[in-house]
Amino acid sequence: MANSFIDNFVANLQPAEQRAISRYLRKNISTGEGSKTMEVFEALSGGKAILHSSKMALNKTKSRIFEMSLDALMMDEEFISGTYCEFDRVHFEVKKQILLCKMLQQNLTKNKIGTITHILNQVIRKAKEYEIFPPLVEALIFKKFILGGLGDSIGFEKATKEIDFYSKCNEALNTAMHIYHQFILDATTIKVNSKKELYNNLVFSIKKIEAYYAETKSQQVNYYLHIMKFALSEQKKDYPNAVKECKLLIKLMERHPSVYRKKRVGFAYDNLSHYSVFVGDLKSAEKYVLKARTYFTPNSLDIIICYEVEFFVSFYTNRNERSEELIDHLLTYPTEVCGLFRKAKYTFFKALLLFKTKNFKQSLLIVSKPLEVERDKYEWNIILRILNVQLLIELNKLTDASRTLEALRKYVERNKADKKIKERDRLILKCLLEMEKNNFEYDPGNKVLSKMHKQLSVKNTHVSWEYFTPELIPFHDWLSRKSDTGKSGL
């Protein structure tokens, strides 16, 4: 259908959007057509089938609903005030005021110049306060030529200097934003840079943004400077300093309306939660992730990620009941919202929780079925295979464990030249192969196994265990329990 996008648009409206559109339709549709239009809107928003005698008439109604929906989202004050942060509302307002000035200019008279100048002065003051540079430059240019027309040479020159300065501010902000997003691409999506290159790029980028901030004193530029600084601390694994930078960023946003965004504060608390985990302050980590959740839209991906972080914290603190509540909640989100890979990841986390609570059969049922995480042939795939071997050992299915372990050995062997396979995972494989020699029992007298166990247990080396990786249960902890009990590793 040509207008199927309208069906998808209306069916996936947020509750606040739906209410705003419903108010607008009831207010602006004539009595005669109102009931039918509302009937179609309510059916579309509820995902229900629509019975209509004329397909053409139905499509016209849908098109009208779509056009009026866009108007509603732009004009409904209750929706705008309840949805958008102060910065966004001011941004919308100054753009509308500039448009109003342009409309007044079309039929310009001497009596209107004072009104236009008054509106432009309001725009300039607000745009400076919130550092909304493009409308600010546009308003200054508008005012400059009005002043020129009035023969005000001093005002004309002052406006010219301000235009040059705020144009530089805008350029500095755009560059800072570009640097930040390029870093995110390099660190996550593209992954073309080595860790050393990524680190060097960060150092260079910070110096560049620092120079821009020194020149402009723009708090928006300063915002990106803080982000890059705690990103550098993260790269250096200097998590105490990352915590410090995160807290400074939150204070910056609280002080300056130009950088405050509700979502940004949520992200800052989310990062603060992560870094608190790394410094071992799990109590604060939970407090910060719960705080982060209050800044995000319900049922959004941001909220889902907050629940995921809380799951990690609960898992690390051995609060198994809360971990189960959280992972079961995460699994209720449809794939359309959280994505196929993330959904599979949560299924795997469920298996890990079952393994941790000694529900080995149920855990094995999950990992025995294909999961989307297997497509990540390095980190996730290998940990999934290792868990499979561990479960078979716990269930005393030693023949199956040997067969599964051999498949893992061949897999790693085929990819031995690939540096993406972690050294820790290679060492875990060697441990399991060494255990296999003794029917997967831990022999304290096996010096080779004991040495590898010690290597895996030590902190801050290239084979150390890390938080927020697929290896939620440290392999060396499982191995320690095998050594202590001689039976179950948990």
SULKAFEN-V209894 format. One record per residue. N is the residue number from 1. RES is the residue in one letter. PHI is phi in whole degrees, -180 to 180 (NA if undefined). Layout:
# SULKAFEN-V209894
n = (N/N)
res = (RES/RES)
phi = (PHI/PHI)
This chain:
# SULKAFEN-V209894
n = (1/2/3/4/5/6/7/8/9/10/11/12/13/14/15/16/17/18/19/20/21/22/23/24/25/26/27/28/29/30/31/32/33/34/35/36/37/38/39/40/41/42/43/44/45/46/47/48/49/50/51/52/53/54/55/56/57/58/59/60/61/62/63/64/65/66/67/68/69/70/71/72/73/74/75/76/77/78/79/80/81/82/83/84/85/86/87/88/89/90/91/92/93/94/95/96/97/98/99/100/101/102/103/104/105/106/107/108/109/110/111/112/113/114/115/116/117/118/119/120/121/122/123/124/125/126/127/128/129/130/131/132/133/134/135/136/137/138/139/140/141/142/143/144/145/146/147/148/149/150/151/152/153/154/155/156/157/158/159/160/161/162/163/164/165/166/167/168/169/170/171/172/173/174/175/176/177/178/179/180/181/182/183/184/185/186/187/188/189/190/191/192/193/194/195/196/197/198/199/200/201/202/203/204/205/206/207/208/209/210/211/212/213/214/215/216/217/218/219/220/221/222/223/224/225/226/227/228/229/230/231/232/233/234/235/236/237/238/239/240/241/242/243/244/245/246/247/248/249/250/251/252/253/254/255/256/257/258/259/260/261/262/263/264/265/266/267/268/269/270/271/272/273/274/275/276/277/278/279/280/281/282/283/284/285/286/287/288/289/290/291/292/293/294/295/296/297/298/299/300/301/302/303/304/305/306/307/308/309/310/311/312/313/314/315/316/317/318/319/320/321/322/323/324/325/326/327/328/329/330/331/332/333/334/335/336/337/338/339/340/341/342/343/344/345/346/347/348/349/350/351/352/353/354/355/356/357/358/359/360/361/362/363/364/365/366/367/368/369/370/371/372/373/374/375/376/377/378/379/380/381/382/383/384/385/386/387/388/389/390/391/392/393/394/395/396/397/398/399/400/401/402/403/404/405/406/407/408/409/410/411/412/413/414/415/416/417/418/419/420/421/422/423/424/425/426/427/428/429/430/431/432/433/434/435/436/437/438/439/440/441/442/443/444/445/446/447/448/449/450/451/452/453/454/455/456/457/458/459/460/461/462/463/464/465/466/467/468/469/470/471/472/473/474/475/476/477/478/479/480/481/482/483/484/485/486/487/488/489/490)
res = (M/A/N/S/F/I/D/N/F/V/A/N/L/Q/P/A/E/Q/R/A/I/S/R/Y/L/R/K/N/I/S/T/G/E/G/S/K/T/M/E/V/F/E/A/L/S/G/G/K/A/I/L/H/S/S/K/M/A/L/N/K/T/K/S/R/I/F/E/M/S/L/D/A/L/M/M/D/E/E/F/I/S/G/T/Y/C/E/F/D/R/V/H/F/E/V/K/K/Q/I/L/L/C/K/M/L/Q/Q/N/L/T/K/N/K/I/G/T/I/T/H/I/L/N/Q/V/I/R/K/A/K/E/Y/E/I/F/P/P/L/V/E/A/L/I/F/K/K/F/I/L/G/G/L/G/D/S/I/G/F/E/K/A/T/K/E/I/D/F/Y/S/K/C/N/E/A/L/N/T/A/M/H/I/Y/H/Q/F/I/L/D/A/T/T/I/K/V/N/S/K/K/E/L/Y/N/N/L/V/F/S/I/K/K/I/E/A/Y/Y/A/E/T/K/S/Q/Q/V/N/Y/Y/L/H/I/M/K/F/A/L/S/E/Q/K/K/D/Y/P/N/A/V/K/E/C/K/L/L/I/K/L/M/E/R/H/P/S/V/Y/R/K/K/R/V/G/F/A/Y/D/N/L/S/H/Y/S/V/F/V/G/D/L/K/S/A/E/K/Y/V/L/K/A/R/T/Y/F/T/P/N/S/L/D/I/I/I/C/Y/E/V/E/F/F/V/S/F/Y/T/N/R/N/E/R/S/E/E/L/I/D/H/L/L/T/Y/P/T/E/V/C/G/L/F/R/K/A/K/Y/T/F/F/K/A/L/L/L/F/K/T/K/N/F/K/Q/S/L/L/I/V/S/K/P/L/E/V/E/R/D/K/Y/E/W/N/I/I/L/R/I/L/N/V/Q/L/L/I/E/L/N/K/L/T/D/A/S/R/T/L/E/A/L/R/K/Y/V/E/R/N/K/A/D/K/K/I/K/E/R/D/R/L/I/L/K/C/L/L/E/M/E/K/N/N/F/E/Y/D/P/G/N/K/V/L/S/K/M/H/K/Q/L/S/V/K/N/T/H/V/S/W/E/Y/F/T/P/E/L/I/P/F/H/D/W/L/S/R/K/S/D/T/G/K/S/G/L)
phi = (NA/-64/-107/-64/-62/-67/-57/-65/-62/-70/-67/-110/-67/-70/-53/-66/-66/-61/-65/-63/-68/-61/-60/-67/-63/-64/-79/-113/-98/-65/-56/-63/-100/-58/-64/-70/-63/-65/-62/-67/-61/-66/-68/-63/-69/-95/68/-100/-71/-116/-95/-145/-70/-126/-64/-64/-65/-64/-64/-64/-64/-62/-63/-64/-61/-63/-62/-72/-64/-64/-61/-61/-68/-89/-117/-74/-63/-63/-67/-62/-68/-89/-108/-101/-75/-58/-59/-64/-64/-65/-59/-60/-66/-67/-68/-66/-68/-65/-62/-61/-61/-66/-68/-66/-68/-62/-124/-73/-132/-60/-67/-86/-61/-62/-65/-62/-63/-61/-65/-63/-63/-64/-61/-62/-63/-67/-66/-68/-60/-100/53/-96/-68/-60/-63/-63/-63/-62/-67/-66/-64/-57/-67/-56/-77/-66/-63/-63/-66/-88/78/-89/-68/-66/-62/-62/-68/-62/-64/-61/-64/-66/-61/-63/-66/-73/-68/-65/-60/-64/-64/-62/-65/-61/-67/-61/-64/-61/-60/-62/-69/-65/-62/-61/-61/-65/-81/-122/-82/-78/55/-91/-93/-74/-62/-66/-63/-62/-64/-63/-63/-63/-61/-63/-64/-63/-62/-67/-69/-59/-66/-63/-66/-61/-79/-105/56/-75/-71/-68/-65/-62/-58/-69/-62/-63/-62/-66/-67/-76/-67/-65/-61/-65/-61/-81/61/-94/-69/-59/-71/-63/-60/-61/-65/-63/-66/-64/-64/-63/-63/-60/-68/-69/-85/-120/-64/-67/-112/-72/-138/-56/-66/-62/-64/-60/-64/-64/-67/-63/-64/-61/-63/-59/-66/-66/-62/-65/-89/85/-98/-71/-64/-66/-58/-67/-60/-71/-71/-67/-68/-57/-61/-71/-98/-112/-70/-56/65/-87/-63/-61/-65/-59/-65/-62/-62/-64/-63/-63/-61/-56/-62/-64/-65/-67/-95/62/-93/-66/-65/-67/-59/-65/-58/-69/-70/-66/-66/-61/-74/-79/-71/-68/-58/-61/-90/-98/93/-65/-65/-64/-61/-67/-61/-68/-63/-64/-62/-62/-63/-65/-66/-64/-63/-64/-94/67/-91/-65/-63/-65/-64/-64/-59/-72/-75/-77/-93/-61/-126/-59/-64/-64/-66/-80/-75/-105/-63/-68/-60/-68/-64/-62/-66/-63/-61/-59/-64/-59/-64/-66/-65/-63/-88/61/-97/-70/-63/-65/-63/-64/-65/-67/-66/-64/-64/-67/-60/-65/-62/-67/-62/-62/-110/-63/-82/-82/-73/-74/-75/-69/-62/-63/-65/-63/-70/-62/-59/-63/-60/-64/-65/-70/-65/-58/-64/-119/55/63/-93/-84/-99/-58/-82/-80/-66/-65/-66/-61/-65/-66/-60/-65/-60/-69/-85/-71/-89/60/-126/-71/-116/-74/-71/-131/-68/58/-115/-60/-83/-65/-98/-57/-58/-68/-69/-61/-66/-62/-69/-63/-67/-72/-98/73/-129/-79/-84/-134)
